[in-house]
Amino acid sequence: MITYSPSRPRTFAVCTDERALRMSATDPDTWWTAQQCADYIDVKLRTWHAYVNRPTATNPAPKPIKKIGSTPVWDSDEVIAWNGLRTGGPIN
């Protein structure tokens, strides 16, 4: 499991194990809200929503994996991998 804490330096890991990615998608401890995703990639919440709602053709932002009530959540591993590949990113 990869966790993010604003007080710790950022580390990036790309998971290439499909089984591990499927397992993380079912583990609520690895789910991030939009605010957590925005904080991780160091953008404003509005910018994160723009990335999700208007994805680029070459590197679309991850889609939410589910909703808890009306709150969408993302798999943290997918967000970390996407941030490592996005143009202009990652920001450390």
C-alpha positions in Angstrom: 0.0 0.0 0.0 1.2 3.5 -0.8 0.1 6.2 1.5 0.6 10.0 1.2 1.1 12.4 4.1 1.5 16.1 3.4 4.2 16.2 6.0 6.4 13.5 4.4 8.4 14.0 1.2 6.6 12.6 -1.9 7.7 9.3 -3.3 6.5 7.9 -6.6 5.9 4.2 -7.3 4.5 2.7 -10.4 2.8 -0.6 -9.8 3.1 -3.0 -12.8 1.5 -6.0 -11.0 -2.0 -6.2 -12.3 -3.1 -8.4 -9.4 -1.8 -5.8 -6.9 -3.6 -3.0 -8.8 -6.9 -5.0 -8.7 -6.5 -5.6 -4.9 -5.8 -1.9 -4.2 -9.0 -1.0 -6.0 -10.9 -3.0 -3.4 -9.0 -1.7 -0.4 -10.7 1.4 1.1 -7.4 2.4 2.8 -6.0 3.2 -0.7 -9.0 5.3 -1.9 -8.5 9.0 -2.2 -11.1 11.8 -2.4 -10.7 14.5 -5.0 -9.1 16.8 -2.4 -6.5 14.1 -1.5 -5.7 13.6 -5.2 -5.4 17.4 -5.7 -3.2 17.7 -2.7 -1.0 14.8 -3.9 -0.3 16.3 -7.3 -0.1 19.8 -5.8 -2.9 21.5 -7.6 -6.1 23.2 -6.6 -9.3 21.1 -6.3 -10.8 22.9 -9.3 -7.8 21.9 -11.4 -8.1 18.2 -10.4 -11.8 18.3 -11.3 -10.8 19.8 -14.7 -8.3 17.0 -15.3 -10.9 14.4 -14.6 -13.8 16.1 -16.5 -11.8 17.2 -19.5 -9.1 14.5 -19.9 -6.4 14.8 -22.5 -6.3 12.3 -25.4 -2.7 11.2 -24.6 -2.8 10.9 -20.8 -6.3 11.0 -19.4 -6.7 11.4 -15.6 -7.8 8.3 -13.8 -11.6 7.9 -13.4 -13.1 7.4 -10.0 -13.3 3.7 -9.0 -16.6 4.2 -7.1 -18.8 6.6 -5.2 -19.3 6.5 -1.5 -22.6 8.2 -1.1 -22.2 11.1 -3.6 -18.4 11.3 -3.1 -16.2 9.8 -5.9 -13.1 8.1 -4.8 -9.9 7.2 -6.8 -7.4 4.4 -6.4 -4.3 6.1 -5.0 -2.0 3.8 -7.0 -3.6 4.9 -10.2 -3.3 8.6 -9.3 0.4 8.1 -8.4 1.1 6.3 -11.7 -0.8 8.9 -13.7 1.0 11.8 -12.1 4.3 10.1 -12.9 3.4 10.0 -16.6 1.6 13.3 -17.1 3.2 16.1 -19.1 4.8 18.6 -16.9 4.7 16.3 -13.9 5.4 14.9 -11.5 6.0 17.7 -9.2 8.2 16.9 -6.2 
